[in-house]
Amino acid sequence: MTTQFTAQVYQNAYLPEGSREVNAIMTITTDSESGDQTVAPSALVASGAPRVFGIICDTSGSMEGVKIQSAKQAIAKVIELLPPDAHFFIVTGSSQATLLSGLTLATDSAKNTALAALRTVTANRSTAISTWLNLALQQFKLMPGAIAQALLLTDGQNDSSDLNALEKVLNACENQFQCDCRGVGTEWRVAQLQMIARKLLGTADIIADASTMESDFRAILGQAMSKQVSDIALRLWTPQGAKVLFCKQVSPEILDITNKAKAISGQIADYPTGSWGNQESRDYHFCIQVNAGNVGDEMLAGRASLVYSQNGVETKVAETRILAIWTDDEVRSAKIDRTVAHYTGQAELAQVIHEGMEARAQGNFEVATAKLSKAVQLSDESGNEATMKLLRKVVDIEDAATGTIRIRREVRKEDEMALETRSTKTTRINR
């Protein structure tokens, strides 16, 4: 099987004299028949790399009861659904990690052995997530080059004594595997799970009701098993004197990968994008600062491409150009590309929700009202109905277009956490 990549850039290349900032959105699609740029047959990437799915489950004392039983049932269903050509392992964790089932092919025999071990799991002790991730990393390293995906479930806050160790192990895990994190209940901390997910190019979300855990786990497994290609880097070349102000994935959700850049040379950097499946589309936002030009000057402000590495051999699978043209035509230079404007608004939406909810938690309802009012406006303008639905559980909306709202003083904890964790999910622009 092969995976084909296409890429296209959206931007307004025209800048007023003296302007230095260039913004562009790069849309990357796999197996797409649309778009202006179609890659050559040589850009087809051979897929079919082995897949490893790691399950990491919290078994600390706070999981005792309904949560651990629901987790065991959900994990059992995931094991049953694993395709026979996939590999898997199970790590359980409290103050220390336990390898419940080591890396193995998902044969019927291996599944039955794992299910039997799962039935013996009980919940006790405290939480040290660094030990869980470190043990998972050891398992993933047994199969280098595989499409490596983990699912981490927890219900509580990580022990404060584990913070330094967690930071260290996350650095070791980065670029080794991706990890989707789920918090069950409302006693865990959003920032902690988001930190792990961002570092490992995954997602973070809440499972407010333990009874819905199975459907969520099945969706994560389905996504993981759809992946066909790993080790795809987004390579950005910029001219002499230019500086990349930021590089962010902006769809399907916001993920800042600026600090993940790997310098190839003084003008070239690679940004990790993780693994890709067929029929997948993502958008990336580049902001590049270039040397100012005079009216009539044109320059190549950047060249963005996808690079696939296998056995030390690199293959460029798609490439687009980012331009800068200086003009004294104010109509041209003042026009903001609608795709750039859309995702700039989505990034602002995530930021004001974060600031609004933080102010609300501190009891500063004046600031919270101002920030969440702006969030309602941005959601309405962009058609982000999913975020609007979450906002309605936290504020009463009188007029979405003007952002006229009233803060609710009494809000369910799970609704607050759902808004925080899902604020980075964006809506695609309708082109």
N, C-alpha and C positions, 0 to 999 in steps of 0.2 A: 504494500500500500504506500502511496505517496501523498504528501501534503503540499498544496500550492498556496503561496502567499502573494497577496497584492497589497499595494500601498498607494496612498494618495495624500497630498498636503492641501490644507485649506488655510489661506492667509490673505491679508491685504498687504502686498509688497511695497506699497507706496508710503513713503515717510516724508514729513516736512524737513526742510533743511536744518541740519544740526541734530536731528533726532538719532538716537543710538539703539533703541530697543526694538527688537524684531520678535513678533509672536507668531507661532504657527501650530496648527493641530495636524497630527499625522494619524490617519486612519489605517489600521492594519487589519486585513481580513484573510481568513483561510478558506480555500475552496469556494471563492466567490466569483460569480460570472459578471458582476457589475464593477464599475469604476473605470476611470480613464486609462489607468496604467495596468497592463496585464503582463506578468512576468514571463520570461522566456521559458521553454520547456526545461532548460538546464537548471532553472531555479526551483524545480520540484525537489522536495526533500524526502528522502526515503524514511519512512516511519516504521513502527513495529518494534521499538525498543521495549525491553522488559519493563513491567510496571510493578512497583512495590507500594503497598498500602499499609501504613502503620497506624494502629489504634492506640491512643494514649488516654487512659481513663483514671480520673481522680478516685481514690479509694480512702480518702481521709475520713475522719470520724463524722464530719458534717454531712457526708453522703449517706449515712445510715438511714434505712427506711425506704420510702417510695423512690427516692432518687437513684439509689444504687440498684434497686430492682429494675427500674425503668431502663437504666443504663445497660444492665446485663441483657435485658431483652432486646434492646436496640442493637447492641454489639452482636448478639447472636444472629439477628436478621442480616446484618452486614456480612457476617462470615458466610452465611448460607448463600448470599447473593454474589459472592466473589466469583468471577469467571475462572475456569480451571487453568488458564494460562497466566494468571496473576500470582504474585507473591504477597505474603502478608506476615505481620507479627503483631503481638499485643503486649503493651507495657501497662502495668497498673502502678499507681504511685500515691504515696502519702508523704511521710518525712523521708522516705527512701523509695527507690524504684525497684520493681520486680518484673522480670521477664516472664510473663505468663505463658506466652507461646512464641518461640523463636522463629526467625525468618524461614519461611517454607513455602513451597508451591501449594496453591489452593486446591489440593486433591481432596476427595471425599474423606480419605483417612485422616489427613491433616486437619480438616475442618472439624471432624468428630472429636479429635484429640483436644483441639482448642476449645470446643464447646464444653467438653467435660471439665477442663481446667477452669473455664469461666464460671461454672456453677458453684465452684468452691470459694469464689471471691467474697470477702467481707470488708466492711469499712471500719477503719480505726486510725488513730494518730493524727499528726498535723500535715501541713502542705509544704513541699519543697519542689517546685516545678523544675528547677535546674537539673535535679537528679533524673527526672522523667525524660527530659529532652536529651540529656547526655546518653542515656541508655538507648533511646530511639536512634540517635546518631550512630552509635556503634552498629546497630542492625542495618541501617541504610548503607553504611560503608562496606558491608559484605557484598553489595551488588552495585559497584560503581557504574555510572553510565545509564542507570535505569531511570525511568520516570518515577520520581519519588514524591509521594504525597502522604501527609499525616493528618489525622483528626485528633484534636486534643479537647477533652471534656473536663471541666472543673466546676465546682459549685461555691468555692470560697476564695478568700484572699490568700495570696502567697505569703509565707512567713517572712517577716521583715529581715530576718537574718540571712535570707537566701538571695537578697537583691543583687549583691556583687557576683555571686556564683551564677545567677541567672543571666546577667549581662555577659559574662564571660562565655557561657555555653551557647548563648544566642549567636555570638560572633563566630563560634566554631560551626554552628549549624547553618549559617547563612550560605546560600548557593549550594547546599548539600541536599536539602529537601524543602518542599513547601508545606505549610501547615495552616489548616483551617481550625479556628478556635471557637468553642462554644461554651457559654456559661449557663448553667442550669440554675433556676431560682433567681434570687436577687441579692445574695450575700457576697458575690464576687465583685471585683472592681473592673469597670469598663476600661480604664487606662492601661491596666496590666495586660489584659488579653489583647487589646489593640496594639500594644508595643510588640508582643510576640508575633501577632499576625503580620504586622507591617514589616518587621525584620525578616520574616520568612515568606513574604509575598503571598500571604493567605488572607482569609477573611475572619472577622470576628462578629459574633451575633449572640443574641440571648435566646434561650429556650425557657420561657417563663413557666410553662406547664410541662412537667416531666413526661406527661402522657403523649406529647407530640414529638418526643425525642426520636422515635423510630423513623418517622417520615423525613425529619431533617437529616438524619444519618444516611438514609437511602439516597437523598438528593446529593449529598457530598460524595458518596461512593460513585454515583452515576457520573458526576462531573470528573472525578479522578480517573475513572475507567475510559472516559471519552478522549483523554489526552493521547496524542500520537507522537509528539516531538518534544524533546527537552533541550536545554542549553541553547536557547535562542537569545541572542544579545541584540539590543538596539544600539547601533554604532552611530555616533554623531561626530562628524568632522566640522570644525569651525575655522575660519581664516585667522591669520596671524593677528594678534591683538584683540581677538574676540574673547568673550567670557560667557559661559553658560550660567545664567542666573538661576534657572531651575529646569528640571525635566520631571514631569508628572504623568502618571497614568490618570486619565480623567473619566474613563468609561471602561467597564461597567461601574467602577467605583473609583474614588480618588485615592491614589497611592503615590506619595512623593518618593521618587527613586533618585533624587539629585545626589544624595550622599552615598549612593551605592555605586557611583561611577568608578570604573576601573580604567586608569590611564593607559592607553596604548602608545601614545606619543604626546608631544606638547600640544597637538591640535586635534587629537582623536581620543575619544573615550567611549567605553562600552557600558551600557546600562542593562542589568539583567531583566528579563521579562518572564522567566519561568517557563513552564511547559504550555503547549498549545494543543487544542483539539481541532477536529474538522468543524466547519461551519461556526467559526468563532470570529468575533470582531472586537477590537479594542481601539481606543483613542488615546493619544499621547500629546501633551502640551509642552512645547519648547519655548523658552524665553531666552533669547540670546542678545547680549550687549556687544555691539560692533563699533568700530571707529566711525565717527560722524562723517557723512559725505556732503558734497555740494550738489546743488540742483543739477539734474541730468546724469549724476553718477549712478551706476548700477554695480551691484556686486553679488556674489554667491555668499550668502550669510551662513549657510550651513548645508550639509549633505547628510541626510539620515538614511540609514540602511539597516536591514536585518541580516545578521550573520549567524550561521549555523556551524557549530564545531563538532566534529566527530573524529576520534582517533588522531587528534592533532591537525586535522585538515579543515580549513575554513571554507565555507560556501556562502556567497552573498546571494540572498534569496529575494530581495526587493530593495529599491532605492528611490528616494525622492529628493528634490532640491528645495531649499528655502532661500528666497530672494530678498534683496533690499534695493529699492529704487527711490532716489530722492527727487522730490518734485516741489514746485511752488504752487501747484494746483491744490487749493485748500479742500475742494470737494473730494478729490481723490484721496488725499492724505488723512482726512478726517473720518473717512468711512471705516468702520470696524467690521471685519469679516464676521458674519453672523455665527459661524461655528466657533470662532475664537471667543466672541461675546457670550455665547451660550455657556461654554465651559468655564469661562471666567466667573460667570454668575453662579454656576454650580459650586465652584470652589468657595466663593463668598458665602453661599448658602450654608455649607458645612461649617465654615468658620463662625458665622453669627449664631448658629445653633449651639455650637460648643460654648461660646462666650455667654449666650443667654442662659443656658442650663447651669453654667458655673455660677453666674450671678444669682440665679434663683436659689441654688444650694446654699449660698452665703447670705440669703435673705435680702439681697438688693433687688427688690422687685421693680424699681424704676428702670435700672439698666436692663434687667431681664425682659421687661416689656418692650423696650426700644429694640433690643436685639432680635427677639422673637417676632416682633412686628415686621422687621426687615426680612426675616426668614419666610414669613407668610407671603409677603410681596414677591420675593424671588421664586418661591415655589409656584405661585400663581402665574407669574410671567413665563416660566420655563415649562409649565405643564407637568411638574413633578408631583403627580398625584399620590405616589406612595409616601413621600415625605409629608405632603399636606395632610394625609390621613393620620400620620403619627403626631403632627403638630396639633390637630384637633383634639387629641386626648390630653394635651397639656395646657392649651389656651382655648378660650371661646372666641371665635372669629365672627366679627360683625360685618366686615368688608375686606375681602382678601386683596382686592386690587389696590386699596389704599393702606393695607396693613393695620386696619383698625381692629384691635383685639383687647381682651381682658385676660390677665393671668389667672389661672385657677390656683387657689391656695392649697387645695387638697387634690393631690394627684397620686395615682397608684405608682409604687416604686417601679414595677415592671414596665409601665408606660414611659417613665422618665428614662430608664435604661435602654429601652428599645429605640427611642428617639436619638439618644447619644450614639449608640452602636451603629445605627443604620443611616446616620446623617451623611456619611461619605458615599452612599449609593447614589448614582446620578441617573438622569433620564437622558436618552439619546436624542440628539437633535433630528427633527424630521426634515430630511433633505429632499 
